[in-house]
Amino acid sequence: MSDLRSARPLSPHLSIYKFRPTMAMSILHRITGAALYGGTLLLVWWLVAAASGPEAFETASDFFGSIVGRLILFGYSWALLHHMFGGIRHLIWDTGHGLSKETSTKLAIATLVASLTMTLILWIAVLAFG
């Protein structure tokens, strides 16, 4: 039995791959997708508090207006935008475009730049007009 195991081909290990932007964006896409679950629970809390009355809504608003709450909202908005741009990148790949190493790297970097830029624009607009 042990002779058969040693004859089997082994799967490639991370140590033989060069870390690339596409790998980082794939990992971040999964992390932001998971983070959106937690952020959506907070959104549900806010909506339930709004429906429950002024006291509950004030408690939720106080939390989201605090420094910690605003940091969470900033992170949630970045995760939402990053996940959206990652989804657009995957949609482009589904059409058969952008699959070369150079183009996929450019798309990965563009995903990160676009998500950070749009998050900053959103928060500048919220703080300026909100």
KAMOUR-V25855 format. One record per residue. N is the residue number from 1. RES is the residue in one letter. SS is DSSP state (a for helix, b for strand, c for the rest). PSI is psi in whole degrees, -180 to 180 (NA if undefined). BURIAL is 1 if it has 9 or more other C-alpha atoms within 8 Angstrom, else 0. Layout:
BEGIN
n->N res->RES ss->SS psi->PSI burial->BURIAL
n->N res->RES ss->SS psi->PSI burial->BURIAL
END
This chain:
BEGIN
n->1 res->M ss->c psi->-42 burial->0
n->2 res->S ss->a psi->-29 burial->0
n->3 res->D ss->a psi->-37 burial->0
n->4 res->L ss->a psi->-40 burial->0
n->5 res->R ss->a psi->-42 burial->0
n->6 res->S ss->a psi->-21 burial->0
n->7 res->A ss->a psi->-13 burial->0
n->8 res->R ss->c psi->145 burial->0
n->9 res->P ss->c psi->146 burial->0
n->10 res->L ss->c psi->147 burial->0
n->11 res->S ss->c psi->148 burial->0
n->12 res->P ss->c psi->144 burial->0
n->13 res->H ss->c psi->157 burial->0
n->14 res->L ss->a psi->-26 burial->0
n->15 res->S ss->a psi->-18 burial->0
n->16 res->I ss->a psi->-9 burial->0
n->17 res->Y ss->c psi->143 burial->0
n->18 res->K ss->c psi->130 burial->0
n->19 res->F ss->c psi->126 burial->0
n->20 res->R ss->c psi->159 burial->0
n->21 res->P ss->a psi->-34 burial->1
n->22 res->T ss->a psi->-35 burial->1
n->23 res->M ss->a psi->-44 burial->0
n->24 res->A ss->a psi->-42 burial->1
n->25 res->M ss->a psi->-32 burial->1
n->26 res->S ss->a psi->-44 burial->0
n->27 res->I ss->a psi->-46 burial->0
n->28 res->L ss->a psi->-34 burial->0
n->29 res->H ss->a psi->-41 burial->1
n->30 res->R ss->a psi->-42 burial->0
n->31 res->I ss->a psi->-44 burial->0
n->32 res->T ss->a psi->-34 burial->1
n->33 res->G ss->a psi->-42 burial->1
n->34 res->A ss->a psi->-39 burial->0
n->35 res->A ss->a psi->-29 burial->1
n->36 res->L ss->a psi->-27 burial->1
n->37 res->Y ss->a psi->-49 burial->0
n->38 res->G ss->a psi->-43 burial->0
n->39 res->G ss->a psi->-36 burial->1
n->40 res->T ss->a psi->-34 burial->0
n->41 res->L ss->a psi->-39 burial->0
n->42 res->L ss->a psi->-37 burial->0
n->43 res->L ss->a psi->-43 burial->0
n->44 res->V ss->a psi->-42 burial->0
n->45 res->W ss->a psi->-45 burial->1
n->46 res->W ss->a psi->-42 burial->1
n->47 res->L ss->a psi->-42 burial->0
n->48 res->V ss->a psi->-40 burial->0
n->49 res->A ss->a psi->-39 burial->1
n->50 res->A ss->a psi->-36 burial->1
n->51 res->A ss->a psi->-18 burial->0
n->52 res->S ss->a psi->-18 burial->0
n->53 res->G ss->c psi->172 burial->0
n->54 res->P ss->a psi->-35 burial->0
n->55 res->E ss->a psi->-47 burial->0
n->56 res->A ss->a psi->-40 burial->1
n->57 res->F ss->a psi->-38 burial->1
n->58 res->E ss->a psi->-40 burial->0
n->59 res->T ss->a psi->-47 burial->0
n->60 res->A ss->a psi->-42 burial->1
n->61 res->S ss->a psi->-38 burial->1
n->62 res->D ss->a psi->-42 burial->0
n->63 res->F ss->a psi->-50 burial->1
n->64 res->F ss->a psi->-20 burial->1
n->65 res->G ss->a psi->-12 burial->0
n->66 res->S ss->c psi->169 burial->0
n->67 res->I ss->a psi->-45 burial->0
n->68 res->V ss->a psi->-44 burial->0
n->69 res->G ss->a psi->-42 burial->1
n->70 res->R ss->a psi->-36 burial->1
n->71 res->L ss->a psi->-41 burial->0
n->72 res->I ss->a psi->-44 burial->1
n->73 res->L ss->a psi->-38 burial->1
n->74 res->F ss->a psi->-47 burial->1
n->75 res->G ss->a psi->-40 burial->0
n->76 res->Y ss->a psi->-43 burial->1
n->77 res->S ss->a psi->-38 burial->1
n->78 res->W ss->a psi->-44 burial->1
n->79 res->A ss->a psi->-41 burial->1
n->80 res->L ss->a psi->-46 burial->1
n->81 res->L ss->a psi->-41 burial->1
n->82 res->H ss->a psi->-42 burial->1
n->83 res->H ss->a psi->-38 burial->1
n->84 res->M ss->a psi->-48 burial->0
n->85 res->F ss->a psi->-34 burial->1
n->86 res->G ss->a psi->-38 burial->1
n->87 res->G ss->a psi->-39 burial->0
n->88 res->I ss->a psi->-40 burial->0
n->89 res->R ss->a psi->-43 burial->1
n->90 res->H ss->a psi->-35 burial->0
n->91 res->L ss->a psi->-40 burial->0
n->92 res->I ss->a psi->-44 burial->1
n->93 res->W ss->a psi->-36 burial->1
n->94 res->D ss->a psi->-23 burial->0
n->95 res->T ss->c psi->-4 burial->0
n->96 res->G ss->c psi->7 burial->0
n->97 res->H ss->c psi->156 burial->0
n->98 res->G ss->c psi->26 burial->1
n->99 res->L ss->c psi->-10 burial->0
n->100 res->S ss->c psi->159 burial->0
n->101 res->K ss->a psi->-43 burial->0
n->102 res->E ss->a psi->-46 burial->0
n->103 res->T ss->a psi->-41 burial->1
n->104 res->S ss->a psi->-33 burial->1
n->105 res->T ss->a psi->-42 burial->1
n->106 res->K ss->a psi->-40 burial->0
n->107 res->L ss->a psi->-37 burial->1
n->108 res->A ss->a psi->-45 burial->1
n->109 res->I ss->a psi->-40 burial->1
n->110 res->A ss->a psi->-35 burial->0
n->111 res->T ss->a psi->-47 burial->1
n->112 res->L ss->a psi->-46 burial->1
n->113 res->V ss->a psi->-44 burial->0
n->114 res->A ss->a psi->-42 burial->1
n->115 res->S ss->a psi->-41 burial->1
n->116 res->L ss->a psi->-43 burial->1
n->117 res->T ss->a psi->-48 burial->0
n->118 res->M ss->a psi->-34 burial->1
n->119 res->T ss->a psi->-45 burial->1
n->120 res->L ss->a psi->-43 burial->0
n->121 res->I ss->a psi->-45 burial->0
n->122 res->L ss->a psi->-47 burial->0
n->123 res->W ss->a psi->-33 burial->1
n->124 res->I ss->a psi->-43 burial->0
n->125 res->A ss->a psi->-42 burial->1
n->126 res->V ss->a psi->-45 burial->0
n->127 res->L ss->a psi->-31 burial->0
n->128 res->A ss->a psi->-40 burial->0
n->129 res->F ss->a psi->-9 burial->0
n->130 res->G ss->c psi->NA burial->0
END
